[in-house]
Amino acid sequence: MKFNEVIGHERIKQHLVNMVKENRVSHAQLFCGPEGVGKVNLALAFAQYLNCLNRQGDDSCGECASCVKYAKLIHPDLHFVFPVVKSTKHKNPVSDSYLSEWRQFVLNEPYFNIHQWFNFLDADKQGLIYSQESQGIIKKLSLKTFEAKYKVMIIWLPEKMHVAAANKLLKLLEEPPVGTVFLLVSDDPNEILGTIQSRAQRLNISALEITHIAQALKKEYDLSQEECERFAKLSVGNYVAAKEIVGQGEERAYFFDKFVNMMRLAYGRKLFELIDWCDDMNRQSKERQKNFFEFALRLVRENFMMNIQEEELLYLTPEEENFSTRFSPFINDGNILQLSEEFSLAHSHLEQNGNARIILMDLCLKIIMLLKQ
């Protein structure tokens, strides 16, 4: 991937280019920021630029033997580590177990998030970077580079790394073999071991600008400029979210329908129907349940913004706005903080492998009480 294929982030791109030109490439870098802003894309573009045989000013050439292999993610000195899932086929999986799927996924959808990756794998469980991964990393990096100046190891979502694997990498991160560059790409750096954070140079990558997202949507979809700008605003700087909004896919429609039903049943205190609602949601995968909680949390916050008449801060689709004009009076100063906390806690408890049905029922009961405040 070339820098000119990455949406926005001109300042970050120039910083990375200057790092190479001035020969001060850090051996371990932590690209961190919200999801959907192109952190993996920047890491790939930087890695390609590092090893390009014929750099063109501030970008790789895209034509040399190294760039051609990087474009297909098959360069022998480019390595990946990412969350994987256990299956009947892969009982002790490492990233290489899913390398062909990873390449296909990234090449087909350059902007993505972890939920899309697990959906691509058709996984109904949460993934990790398992402890056995560290042995593969150490083995790969102990070898000399095949044909490039730098051997690049991209670790996507190091916060998903098992503690045992992370601890085994500490010495390697501190004193890597000559010509080795670690690029850690994180959505939530606070969840990474402090000892790993301290060994990497941190690069904060912010949300994308609305104008850059609108331009990218205009290029990728047959949309009017007005539609592109509206979808870009709704995405809140997340290009993955912008693409999902454009598609108005079944997933988003499903979440909206479930949220509306949940709130109506809770307000009407229809306990038996809420039990049915919980049973239906309990049948979904944990990843889908977590996605719903994230969607619901956003919609609760948007309704509060509408209630206090902060029109400029609203990020709602027409369907959501139509519902919120009637629902927003029930989200107020007396319950917004507690509602937000309950949805966040439900999400957190699911990540800790709590019983989904109990979590859902507990959440519904609390919403019944909070909507009356």
C-alpha positions in Angstrom: 0.0 0.0 0.0 1.3 3.5 -0.9 0.8 6.5 1.3 -1.4 8.2 -1.4 -3.8 5.3 -1.0 -4.3 6.1 2.7 -7.1 8.5 3.5 -6.1 11.7 5.2 -3.4 11.9 7.9 -1.0 14.0 5.9 0.9 15.2 9.0 1.4 11.6 10.1 2.5 10.5 6.7 5.1 13.3 6.5 6.4 12.3 10.0 6.9 8.7 8.9 8.6 9.7 5.6 10.9 12.1 7.5 11.8 9.4 9.9 13.1 7.3 7.0 14.8 10.1 5.2 16.6 11.2 8.4 17.6 7.6 9.2 16.0 7.6 12.6 13.6 4.7 12.3 12.6 3.5 15.7 12.8 -0.3 16.1 9.4 -0.4 17.9 6.5 1.9 17.2 2.9 2.0 18.6 0.3 3.3 16.2 -2.7 4.0 18.4 -6.1 5.6 18.0 -9.8 4.9 17.4 -10.8 2.1 15.1 -11.6 2.7 11.4 -9.1 5.6 10.9 -6.6 3.7 8.9 -3.9 2.7 11.4 -3.1 -0.6 9.7 -3.1 1.2 6.3 -0.5 3.7 7.6 1.6 0.8 9.0 1.5 -1.1 5.7 2.3 2.1 3.7 5.2 2.9 6.1 6.6 -0.7 5.8 6.4 -0.6 2.0 8.2 2.8 2.0 10.9 1.5 4.3 11.8 -1.3 1.8 11.0 0.3 -1.5 13.9 0.0 -3.9 13.1 3.2 -5.8 11.4 5.7 -3.5 9.6 8.6 -5.2 10.1 11.5 -2.9 7.4 11.1 -0.1 6.0 7.8 -1.3 7.0 4.3 -2.4 7.2 3.7 -6.2 4.6 0.9 -6.3 6.5 -0.8 -9.1 9.7 -2.3 -7.8 10.0 -6.0 -6.9 9.6 -5.1 -3.2 6.5 -2.9 -3.7 4.8 -5.5 -5.9 5.2 -8.1 -3.1 4.1 -5.7 -0.5 1.0 -4.9 -2.5 0.0 -8.6 -2.3 1.2 -8.9 1.3 3.6 -11.7 0.3 6.9 -10.1 0.9 9.2 -12.6 2.8 10.3 -9.9 5.2 6.8 -8.8 6.1 5.2 -10.6 9.0 1.8 -10.3 10.7 0.4 -11.1 14.1 -3.3 -10.7 14.8 -6.1 -12.2 16.9 -7.2 -15.6 15.9 -9.8 -18.1 17.1 -9.7 -21.8 18.0 -11.6 -24.2 15.8 -11.8 -27.9 15.0 -9.3 -27.3 12.2 -7.0 -25.1 14.3 -6.9 -26.2 18.0 -3.8 -24.3 18.8 -3.9 -21.5 16.3 -1.3 -18.9 15.6 -1.5 -16.1 13.0 0.1 -18.2 10.3 -2.8 -20.6 10.7 -5.0 -17.9 9.1 -2.5 -16.1 7.0 -4.2 -16.8 3.6 -7.5 -15.7 5.1 -5.9 -12.6 6.5 -4.3 -11.6 3.1 -7.6 -12.1 1.3 -9.5 -10.1 4.0 -7.1 -7.1 4.1 -6.7 -6.9 0.3 -10.5 -7.0 -0.3 -11.4 -4.6 2.5 -8.4 -2.3 3.4 -10.4 -0.5 6.1 -11.8 -2.9 8.7 -12.4 -3.6 12.4 -12.1 -6.6 14.6 -15.8 -7.5 14.3 -15.5 -7.7 10.6 -12.4 -9.9 10.8 -14.2 -12.4 13.1 -17.3 -12.3 10.9 -15.1 -13.1 7.9 -13.7 -16.1 9.8 -17.4 -17.0 10.7 -16.3 -17.1 14.3 -18.9 -17.1 17.1 -16.3 -16.6 19.9 -13.8 -14.0 20.9 -10.3 -14.2 19.5 -6.9 -13.7 21.1 -3.2 -13.6 20.2 -2.5 -16.8 22.0 0.6 -17.6 24.1 2.1 -19.9 21.5 2.4 -17.0 19.1 5.5 -15.7 20.8 7.6 -18.7 19.8 6.8 -18.1 16.1 7.7 -14.4 16.4 11.0 -15.2 18.0 11.8 -17.8 15.4 11.0 -15.6 12.4 12.9 -12.7 13.7 16.0 -14.8 14.6 16.6 -15.3 10.9 18.3 -12.8 8.6 16.3 -10.8 6.2 15.7 -12.5 2.9 15.9 -9.6 0.5 15.0 -6.3 2.2 16.8 -3.8 4.4 14.2 -4.1 7.1 12.3 -7.1 8.5 8.9 -5.7 9.5 6.6 -7.3 12.1 3.1 -5.8 12.2 1.1 -6.7 15.3 -2.5 -5.8 15.0 -4.3 -5.3 18.3 -1.5 -6.1 20.8 -4.1 -5.5 23.5 -5.5 -8.9 22.6 -2.2 -10.6 23.3 -2.1 -13.2 26.0 -0.1 -12.1 29.0 2.3 -15.0 28.6 3.0 -14.1 24.9 3.4 -10.4 25.7 6.0 -11.2 28.5 8.0 -13.4 26.2 8.3 -10.5 23.7 9.7 -7.9 26.1 13.4 -8.6 25.6 12.9 -8.9 21.8 11.1 -5.5 21.8 13.9 -4.0 23.8 16.8 -5.4 21.8 15.5 -6.7 18.5 17.8 -8.1 15.8 19.5 -5.6 13.6 17.1 -4.3 10.8 14.0 -5.4 12.7 11.0 -3.0 13.0 8.0 -3.7 15.1 4.8 -1.8 14.2 2.1 -2.3 16.9 -1.4 -1.2 15.8 -3.8 -0.6 18.7 -7.4 0.5 19.2 -7.0 0.6 23.0 -3.4 1.1 24.0 -4.4 1.4 27.7 -5.1 -2.4 27.6 -1.5 -3.1 26.6 1.0 -4.2 29.2 2.8 -1.1 30.5 6.2 -2.8 29.9 5.4 -3.2 26.2 4.2 0.4 25.9 7.4 1.7 27.4 9.4 -0.1 24.8 7.6 1.4 21.8 7.6 4.9 20.4 4.0 6.0 20.5 2.3 7.7 17.5 -1.2 9.0 18.2 -3.5 8.8 15.2 -6.7 10.8 15.5 -10.1 10.4 13.9 -10.3 11.2 10.2 -11.5 14.7 9.1 -15.1 14.8 7.7 -13.8 16.3 4.4 -11.4 13.5 3.9 -14.1 10.8 4.6 -16.5 12.6 2.2 -13.9 12.7 -0.5 -13.2 8.9 -0.1 -16.9 8.1 -0.1 -17.3 10.1 -3.3 -14.5 8.2 -4.9 -15.8 4.8 -3.8 -19.6 5.2 -4.2 -22.0 6.7 -6.6 -23.3 9.4 -4.2 -24.0 13.1 -4.3 -21.7 15.5 -2.5 -24.5 16.2 0.0 -24.9 12.5 0.8 -21.2 12.0 1.2 -20.9 14.9 3.7 -23.9 13.7 5.7 -22.6 10.1 5.9 -19.1 11.4 6.8 -20.5 13.5 9.6 -22.4 10.5 11.0 -19.3 8.3 11.0 -17.6 10.6 13.6 -14.2 10.2 11.9 -14.4 6.4 11.4 -14.3 5.3 7.7 -15.4 1.8 8.5 -18.5 3.3 10.1 -19.0 5.6 7.1 -19.1 2.6 4.8 -21.5 0.8 7.0 -23.8 3.8 7.1 -23.7 4.1 3.3 -24.8 0.5 3.0 -27.4 0.8 5.7 -26.8 -2.9 5.9 -28.9 -5.5 7.6 -26.7 -5.4 10.7 -27.4 -1.7 11.4 -31.1 -2.1 10.7 -31.2 -5.2 13.0 -29.6 -3.3 15.9 -31.9 -0.3 15.4 -35.0 -2.5 15.5 -33.7 -4.3 18.6 -33.0 -1.1 20.4 -36.4 0.4 19.6 -38.1 -2.8 20.8 -36.0 -3.0 23.9 -36.8 0.6 25.0 -40.5 0.3 24.2 -40.9 -2.9 26.2 -38.8 -1.6 29.1 -40.9 1.6 29.2 -44.1 -0.4 29.1 -42.6 -2.8 31.8 -43.6 -5.8 29.6 -41.4 -8.4 31.5 -42.5 -11.5 29.6 -41.9 -9.9 26.2 -38.5 -8.6 27.4 -37.6 -12.2 28.4 -38.4 -13.2 24.8 -36.3 -10.2 23.6 -33.4 -11.4 25.7 -33.7 -15.0 24.5 -33.5 -13.8 20.9 -30.5 -11.7 21.5 -28.9 -14.5 23.5 -29.0 -16.6 20.4 -26.7 -14.2 18.6 -22.9 -14.5 18.7 -21.0 -12.7 21.4 -19.4 -10.4 18.9 -22.8 -9.4 17.6 -24.1 -8.8 21.1 -21.1 -6.6 21.9 -21.7 -4.7 18.6 -25.3 -4.1 19.7 -24.2 -2.7 23.0 -21.9 -0.3 21.3 -24.7 0.7 18.9 -27.1 1.2 21.8 -24.6 3.2 23.8 -24.1 5.6 20.9 -27.9 6.0 20.3 -28.5 6.7 24.0 -25.9 9.5 23.9 -27.3 10.9 20.7 -30.8 11.1 22.3 -29.4 13.0 25.2 -27.8 15.5 22.8 -31.2 15.9 21.1 -32.9 16.3 24.5 -30.6 19.2 25.5 -30.9 20.6 22.0 -27.3 20.4 20.9 -28.2 20.1 17.2 -24.7 20.5 15.9 -23.5 17.5 17.9 -26.2 15.1 16.5 -25.0 12.2 14.4 -28.2 10.4 13.4 -29.6 8.8 10.3 -33.1 10.0 9.2 -34.6 6.8 10.6 -32.9 7.2 14.0 -33.7 10.9 14.1 -37.4 10.2 13.5 -37.5 7.8 16.4 -35.4 10.0 18.6 -37.7 13.0 18.3 -40.2 11.0 20.4 -37.8 9.0 22.6 -35.2 11.7 23.5 -37.3 13.3 26.3 -36.8 10.1 28.3 -33.0 10.4 28.2 -32.1 13.3 30.5 -29.7 14.5 33.2 -31.2 12.1 35.7 -30.4 8.9 33.9 -27.9 9.5 31.0 -24.8 8.7 33.1 -26.3 5.5 34.6 -27.7 4.3 31.2 -24.3 4.8 29.6 -22.6 3.0 32.5 -25.0 0.0 32.3 -24.4 -0.5 28.5 -20.7 -0.2 29.0 -20.7 -2.6 31.9 -22.8 -5.1 29.9 -20.2 -4.9 27.1 -17.3 -5.3 29.6 -19.0 -8.4 31.2 -19.5 -10.0 27.8 -15.8 -9.5 27.1 -15.0 -11.3 30.3 -17.1 -14.3 29.1 -20.0 -13.6 31.4 -23.4 -15.4 30.9 -25.0 -13.4 28.1 -28.6 -14.2 29.1 -28.0 -13.0 32.7 -26.2 -9.9 31.5 -29.1 -9.1 29.1 -31.8 -9.6 31.7 -30.0 -7.6 34.3 -29.6 -4.7 31.8 -33.2 -4.8 30.8 -34.4 -4.6 34.4 -32.1 -1.6 35.1 -33.4 0.2 32.0 -37.0 -0.3 33.2 -36.1 1.6 36.4 -33.9 4.3 34.7 -36.4 5.2 32.1 -38.8 6.4 34.8 -36.3 8.8 36.2 
